[in-house]
Amino acid sequence: MSSLRPDHSRPQEQDASVGELLSLVTTDVQTLFRQEVELAKTEVRQEATKAGKAAGMYGGAGFAGYMVLLFVSLAAVFGLANVMDGGWAALIVAAVWAVVAAVLYARGRARMRTVSPKPEQTVETMKENTRWAHHPTS
């Protein structure tokens, strides 16, 4: 029942001045803001941990995929070596991989040219917020 007792550290509402009430509201808002920031930090940490584990799994999958391609390429070389000289077989498999690499490079380069390093929507929103802060009634 101690939680039902009035908080004596705060002035009674009818006895408090506007300045005291404003001070209490400001303190409460600051406390709320700090708590929200701490909550956001905790959530970000948890999500970063999950993302790190997922990235590790992607890394493992990438390495496994690399190994598959390596052994498939070796099998192709050995398979072609049954029909032609081993050097030519290796050169044909290497040429196929060179074409794949060139195509992936060209597509990646084209896509990278469309990437904007500046977060356009955030910048525009911040500009709007600044305009509103200067003229809140418009």
N, C-alpha and C positions, 0 to 999 in steps of 0.2 A: 504493500500500500504506500510505500514511500514515493513511488512514482506519481502518485496523485497529489502530493504536496506541491504547492506553488514553488517555482524557481525563485529564490530570494536574491540571486545574483543579478536578476534583471529588475528594473523598476516596474511597478505596477502600471498597466496600460493607461489608466486614467490619470496617474501622477506623472507620467513621462512626458518630456517635452518633445517637440517635433525633431529636434537635433538628436536626442537620445534614441528615439525610435528609428530615425534614419541611420544612426550609427549601428543599432542592432540589426537592421535589415542588411546593411552593407557587410557586417561581420558574417551574417548567415549566408549571404550570397558568396562571399569569399570562401567560406568553409565548403559550401556546396560545390563551387568551382574546383577547389583543390581535390575534393573527393572524386569528382567526375574525371579529373586529369589522372588521378591514381588508377581509377577503374580502366580508363583508356590504355594506360601504360601496361597494366596487367593483361588486358585482352590482346594488345599488340605482341607482348612477350609470348603468350601462349600460341598465337597464330604464327609467329616467327619460328617457334620450335617445331610446330607441325610442318611448316613450309620447308624448314631445314631437313627434316627427316624425308619428306617427299623428294626434295632435290637430291639427297643421297641415293634414294631409290632410282631416280632418273639417271643419275650418274652410273650406277651399277648396270642399269638396263642399256645404257649407251655403250659401256664397255663390252657387255655381253653381245650386243649387236655388232660391234666392231669385230669381235672374235668370230662371229658367224660369217661375216663378210670376208674375213681373212681366209678362213678355211674353205668357204665356197669358192673363193678365187683360186686357192691352191688346187682344189678339186677340178676346177675348169682348166687350169694349166695342165694338170696331169692327164685329164681327159683329152684335151687337144693334142697333147704330146704323143698320144697313141696313133694319131693320124698324120702328124707333121713333126718337124724338129722341135725339141723342147724350148729352144731360144725363141723361135717364132711364136710358139704357143704363149709363152710368158709375155712377149711383146704385144700380142693381140689382147690379152686380158688387161695389161697395163693401159693400152690405148682406150679400151672401153671405160676403165676407171677415170682416165683423163677427160673423156667426153662428159661423164657424169659430174666430175668436179667442176668443169667449165660451166655447165648448165646451172648447177647449184650456185656457183659464184655469181653468175650474171643475174639470176633471180634474186639472190640475197642482196646484191648491190642495188638493184632496182627498188626493192622493197625498203632498203635502208634510206634511200633518198626521199621517201615519203614520211620518214619519222621526223617529228618536230621535237627538239630538245626542251622547248618551253611549253609548260602546261597551259594551253590557250584558254580553256574554259575557266580555270582557276584565276588567271590573270584578269579576264573579263569580269568575273564575279567580284574580285577585289576592287576593281575600278568602280563597279556599280556601288559597292559598299562605301567606298570613299566619297563618291558623289552624294549618296544618301546621307552620310554623316555630316557633310557640309551643308546640305539642304534637306533636312528630314521631312519637311512638309510637302516637297514636290514629288 
